[in-house]
Every structure is written in C-alpha cells, then in structure tokens.
Amino acid sequence: MSPRLAPGNPGNVDLEDRRNKRMHTEANQALRAFEVGVGGRAKLVETLQYATLTDEQSLIVGMIADPQNDRKALGTICRSAKINFGQLLQLFKDAGFIRAQLAAFEQVWNGLPRVAGDVMMRAVPHSVECQACLGTKVVTIKVKGADGKKIDQEVPCRFCKGTGQITVIPDLEHQKVALEIGGLLKKGGAIQVGVQVNNQGALVGPDDMKDFRGASDKLLYPARRRGEEETGDTVDAELVEEE
C-alpha cells in the first residue's frame, strides 16, 4: 500500500504533474489519430467550415487552419484554444452532418428537373414502348406449316397494331401532381370531376307549384286528362292512403 502524502507535500505536486502529463499524452495521441483518420489537417478544416460556428468556435477553427500552426500538434492547438477532444469531435460531427445534408440536397436539386419532366410527361397522353413486342412491332407465333408441323412466324403485334408504341392515358393522380408542381393546385386539393349545376337564384312561388302539380297530374293520370278533354271540365280528386 503506497503511503498517503500530506497536503503541501512536494510529492503531491510531482504526482499531479505526472497525471497531467499522462492526460496530455493520451489527448495528443487521440487527437493525432483523429486527425489522421479524417484525412489530415486540411480535410479537418474543410469539414469544420460547414458548421454553424460561434465567435469562439470560429477562432478555434481559424487557429487550426492557420498555416503557422501546421507544425504544431492538434492537441497543442486545442489546449491553447481551451477545447478538449470531445468538444472538437462534436463540432466535427455537426459539421459533417451539415455537409452531408448539403450533398444530399445537391443530388435532389440536380434530379428535380428530370423528375418534374417525367411527371409532366405522364400527366398528358403519351406513348410508351409496347411491352408485348418490346417495340419491335412484331411478335412470333406458332402456325401450322405445309407439312403439318408447327413453325414460327412473325406477325404484326396486335396490342400496338404494329407500331411498337402504346398510348397511355394519364390518371387523375398524375395530373394532380403536375398541377401542384406548376402551382395551379394547392397541395392536398382535390380535382373534382362531374357536372356543375349553376343555381341562378330563382324563387319558386305558388303559381309555379300549381303549374308543377298540373304537369305532374297529366303524367300520372292520363285517363283523367282524356276525360277533361272530352267534357271540358276539370275533375278535382283527392288521394286517400289505404290503411
């Protein structure tokens, strides 16, 4: 069992120094391995520049990027900037995530014109390659030859009528997406298909109802109509529901 040193004992100072030196050595080794792992000082700085930096963090990145510090170990720079390995690693991760997002966005932006063009093309009647003949305009069938044996014979494709192309009529969903892309339809809106009946605001009065009853009676009771025409009299009748 090692003896305990009293406070103020020079041995305590030596022990603390040795502990600090060991921690600095371990930190230097970790930071050196990290720097090599990311591809060197230039690659590290290149990634860190993508981060949203505070003024203090900008100063730290500037110290790492400073050519005058190229010969200094990354651990020495971090100690001067009062940043530890964990903080630098978190900053690098945040910057790397932003960099990856920008790269992903670039792929999306580059592909948008092609996607939009495809959507617009599919939103109108368009021609596609016939899947029956694969665009060759002919298909091979078995027919009976002169000797009675079946042989292969090419005939015009009946699905595309020998054109090699099929006309596709777009569905409403494709047209809806196209209108949304063009800003002519709000996202989530519905395309309504049907017959619109315009109400002109006409009021129905007692005379209108009388004319309606008269017209409907002529349709429902043709015998009564014939009797009225023969006698010239109007017959009033009452419908009684049978219980």
C-alpha positions as CSV (number, residue, x, y, z in Angstrom):
1,M,0.0,0.0,0.0
2,S,1.5,3.3,-1.1
3,P,1.8,5.9,1.6
4,R,-0.6,8.9,1.6
5,L,1.0,12.2,1.1
6,A,0.1,15.1,3.3
7,P,-1.2,18.3,1.7
8,G,1.6,20.7,0.6
9,N,4.0,17.8,0.4
10,P,6.2,18.2,-2.7
11,G,5.3,14.6,-3.6
12,N,1.8,15.7,-4.3
13,V,3.0,18.2,-6.9
14,D,5.0,15.5,-8.6
15,L,2.1,13.2,-8.7
16,E,-0.2,15.8,-10.1
17,D,2.3,16.7,-12.8
18,R,2.7,13.1,-13.8
19,R,-1.1,12.8,-14.0
20,N,-1.4,15.9,-16.2
21,K,1.4,14.8,-18.4
22,R,-0.2,11.4,-18.9
23,M,-3.6,13.0,-19.7
24,H,-1.9,15.4,-22.2
25,T,-0.1,12.5,-23.8
26,E,-3.3,10.5,-24.1
27,A,-5.2,13.5,-25.5
28,N,-2.4,14.2,-28.0
29,Q,-2.5,10.6,-29.2
30,A,-6.3,10.6,-29.6
31,L,-6.2,13.9,-31.5
32,R,-3.3,12.7,-33.7
33,A,-5.2,9.5,-34.5
34,F,-8.4,11.6,-35.2
35,E,-6.6,14.0,-37.5
36,V,-5.1,11.1,-39.5
37,G,-8.4,9.3,-39.6
38,V,-10.3,12.3,-41.1
39,G,-7.7,12.6,-43.8
40,G,-5.3,15.2,-42.4
41,R,-5.4,18.8,-41.2
42,A,-6.7,20.2,-44.5
43,K,-9.6,17.8,-44.6
44,L,-10.4,18.5,-41.0
45,V,-10.6,22.3,-41.6
46,E,-12.6,21.7,-44.8
47,T,-15.3,19.9,-42.9
48,L,-15.3,22.2,-39.9
49,Q,-16.1,25.2,-42.1
50,Y,-19.5,23.7,-42.8
51,A,-20.5,24.0,-39.1
52,T,-22.6,26.9,-37.7
53,L,-19.9,28.4,-35.6
54,T,-20.0,30.7,-32.7
55,D,-17.4,33.5,-32.5
56,E,-15.3,31.4,-30.1
57,Q,-15.5,28.3,-32.4
58,S,-14.6,30.4,-35.4
59,L,-11.5,31.5,-33.6
60,I,-10.6,27.8,-32.8
61,V,-11.1,26.7,-36.4
62,G,-9.0,29.7,-37.5
63,M,-6.2,28.6,-35.3
64,I,-6.4,25.0,-36.7
65,A,-6.4,26.4,-40.2
66,D,-3.6,28.9,-39.7
67,P,-0.6,27.8,-41.8
68,Q,1.7,29.0,-39.0
69,N,0.3,26.2,-36.8
70,D,0.9,23.4,-39.4
71,R,3.9,22.2,-37.4
72,K,2.0,22.3,-34.1
73,A,0.3,19.2,-32.9
74,L,-3.5,19.3,-32.9
75,G,-3.5,18.7,-29.2
76,T,-1.3,21.7,-28.6
77,I,-3.6,23.9,-30.6
78,C,-6.7,22.6,-28.8
79,R,-5.1,23.3,-25.4
80,S,-4.3,26.8,-26.4
81,A,-7.9,27.3,-27.6
82,K,-9.2,25.6,-24.4
83,I,-11.1,23.0,-26.3
84,N,-11.0,19.3,-25.4
85,F,-11.2,16.3,-27.7
86,G,-14.9,15.6,-27.0
87,Q,-15.8,19.2,-28.0
88,L,-13.8,19.1,-31.2
89,L,-15.3,15.7,-32.1
90,Q,-18.9,17.0,-31.5
91,L,-18.1,20.1,-33.7
92,F,-16.7,17.8,-36.4
93,K,-19.8,15.6,-36.3
94,D,-22.2,18.6,-36.5
95,A,-20.2,20.0,-39.5
96,G,-20.1,16.6,-41.2
97,F,-23.9,16.2,-40.8
98,I,-24.4,19.6,-42.4
99,R,-22.0,18.8,-45.2
100,A,-23.8,15.5,-45.9
101,Q,-27.2,17.3,-45.9
102,L,-25.9,19.8,-48.5
103,A,-24.6,17.0,-50.6
104,A,-28.0,15.3,-50.4
105,F,-29.8,18.5,-51.3
106,E,-27.5,18.9,-54.3
107,Q,-28.5,15.4,-55.5
108,V,-32.2,16.3,-55.1
109,W,-31.7,19.7,-56.9
110,N,-29.9,18.0,-59.8
111,G,-32.6,15.4,-60.1
112,L,-35.6,17.7,-59.8
113,P,-35.7,18.8,-63.5
114,R,-35.7,15.2,-64.6
115,V,-38.4,14.2,-62.1
116,A,-40.6,17.2,-62.9
117,G,-40.2,16.5,-66.6
118,D,-41.2,12.8,-66.1
119,V,-44.2,13.9,-64.0
120,M,-45.3,16.4,-66.7
121,M,-44.9,13.8,-69.4
122,R,-47.0,11.3,-67.6
123,A,-49.7,13.9,-66.9
124,V,-50.7,14.1,-70.6
125,P,-51.4,11.3,-73.1
126,H,-48.0,9.9,-74.1
127,S,-46.5,6.9,-75.9
128,V,-44.5,4.2,-74.3
129,E,-42.9,1.1,-75.7
130,C,-45.2,-1.8,-76.2
131,Q,-44.5,-4.5,-73.6
132,A,-45.9,-7.2,-75.9
133,C,-43.4,-6.8,-78.7
134,L,-40.8,-4.7,-76.9
135,G,-41.0,-2.1,-79.6
136,T,-40.2,-4.5,-82.4
137,K,-43.7,-4.1,-83.9
138,V,-43.9,-7.9,-84.5
139,V,-44.5,-11.0,-82.4
140,T,-43.7,-14.6,-83.1
141,I,-46.5,-17.1,-83.1
142,K,-46.7,-20.8,-83.9
143,V,-48.5,-21.7,-87.1
144,K,-49.0,-24.9,-89.0
145,G,-46.7,-25.3,-92.0
146,A,-47.4,-27.1,-95.3
147,D,-46.2,-30.3,-93.8
148,G,-48.5,-30.0,-90.9
149,K,-45.7,-29.2,-88.4
150,K,-45.8,-26.0,-86.3
151,I,-43.3,-23.3,-87.3
152,D,-42.5,-19.8,-86.0
153,Q,-44.0,-16.9,-87.9
154,E,-43.7,-13.2,-87.3
155,V,-46.9,-11.3,-87.4
156,P,-47.7,-7.6,-86.6
157,C,-48.3,-7.1,-82.9
158,R,-52.0,-6.9,-82.2
159,F,-51.6,-4.9,-79.0
160,C,-49.9,-1.9,-80.6
161,K,-51.2,-2.7,-84.1
162,G,-47.7,-3.0,-85.4
163,T,-46.5,0.5,-84.3
164,G,-44.3,-0.6,-81.4
165,Q,-45.8,2.1,-79.2
166,I,-48.8,2.2,-76.8
167,T,-50.6,5.4,-76.0
168,V,-51.1,5.8,-72.2
169,I,-54.0,7.9,-70.9
170,P,-52.9,9.6,-67.6
171,D,-54.9,9.1,-64.4
172,L,-56.1,12.0,-62.2
173,E,-53.4,11.5,-59.6
174,H,-50.6,12.2,-62.1
175,Q,-52.4,15.3,-63.4
176,K,-52.9,16.4,-59.8
177,V,-49.2,16.1,-59.0
178,A,-48.4,18.0,-62.2
179,L,-50.8,20.8,-61.3
180,E,-49.3,21.0,-57.8
181,I,-45.8,21.3,-59.2
182,G,-47.0,24.0,-61.6
183,G,-48.6,25.9,-58.7
184,L,-52.0,25.7,-60.2
185,L,-53.4,23.5,-57.4
186,K,-52.8,23.7,-53.7
187,K,-51.1,20.7,-52.1
188,G,-53.9,18.4,-50.8
189,G,-56.5,19.9,-53.0
190,A,-58.9,17.7,-54.9
191,I,-59.7,17.5,-58.6
192,Q,-63.4,17.4,-58.9
193,V,-64.9,15.7,-62.0
194,G,-68.6,16.0,-62.6
195,V,-71.4,18.1,-63.9
196,Q,-71.8,21.5,-62.2
197,V,-75.3,22.8,-61.7
198,N,-75.5,26.6,-61.5
199,N,-78.2,27.9,-59.3
200,Q,-79.4,31.2,-60.7
201,G,-81.3,32.1,-57.5
202,A,-84.8,31.7,-59.0
203,L,-87.6,31.7,-56.4
204,V,-90.4,29.1,-56.6
205,G,-93.8,30.7,-55.9
206,P,-97.4,29.3,-55.5
207,D,-98.2,29.6,-59.2
208,D,-95.1,27.6,-60.1
209,M,-96.2,24.9,-57.7
210,K,-99.7,24.9,-59.3
211,D,-98.2,24.5,-62.8
212,F,-95.9,21.8,-61.5
213,R,-98.9,19.8,-60.0
214,G,-100.8,20.2,-63.2
215,A,-98.0,18.9,-65.3
216,S,-97.3,16.0,-63.0
217,D,-101.0,15.1,-62.9
218,K,-101.0,14.9,-66.7
219,L,-98.2,12.4,-66.5
220,L,-99.5,10.4,-63.6
221,Y,-103.2,10.3,-64.5
222,P,-103.5,10.2,-68.3
223,A,-107.1,8.8,-68.1
224,R,-108.2,11.9,-66.2
225,R,-106.6,14.1,-68.8
226,R,-108.6,12.4,-71.6
227,G,-111.8,12.8,-69.6
228,E,-111.2,16.5,-69.2
229,E,-110.5,17.0,-72.8
230,E,-113.8,15.2,-73.8
231,T,-116.0,17.1,-71.2
232,G,-114.1,20.3,-70.9
233,D,-114.4,20.0,-67.1
234,T,-111.6,19.8,-64.5
235,V,-112.0,16.9,-62.1
236,D,-110.7,17.5,-58.6
237,A,-109.7,14.4,-56.8
238,E,-108.2,13.6,-53.5
239,L,-105.7,10.8,-52.9
240,V,-106.5,8.7,-49.8
241,E,-103.9,6.4,-48.4
242,E,-105.1,2.9,-47.7
243,E,-104.5,1.7,-44.2
